[in-house]
Amino acid sequence: MELTSRESWAVIHGLVLGALFLLAFAGALAGLWSFRPGLITAKGIQERVLRLKVGFGAMAVIAWGTVITGTWIVYPWYRAKLDQCAGLELPSAACSPRNFLLANVNGQTADWHHFGMEWKEHIAWASPLLATSAFLLVLYYGPRIIARPWLRTAIIVLLVGAFGAAAIAGVFGAFINKVAPIS
């Protein structure tokens, strides 16, 4: 199997960075969920706070890497001004994935662009913003989070919001790439 440079970037964007973000989310959520009084010793709090800071920081960096590679590397190839799509089964050098979807060559595919790519273009940016906000709260409050259940809940809400935006964008990306791959 051989990947073009465009396909390689799509893999880095979606499968590598996207998957790392989802794994980091699971670890961050588990770490924060169990960060409660009575479950951790005083010495364990120090170790756990360091782990939370590193984990949340890595998750925020990965989220930024995912949206940046998607927006400025992969997305321009998707949106190229190539519109010779008539009679094609897949996008080609003469038909960009965006125009392929909009041309409805293989059924009603324009909605994939109108809703799916709009989500990926705009709403997916919420993911790194929410992940960074959660990281900054963990960084600032550190061990004081354990005494503030409302703060831990607020950070979990930010975390779940970041995950939701990223997960939906990832699902749309996978479906769109299946119908109109970047090659």
Order of alpha helices (4+ residues) and beta strands (2+ residues): alpha-alpha-alpha-alpha-alpha-alpha-alpha-alpha
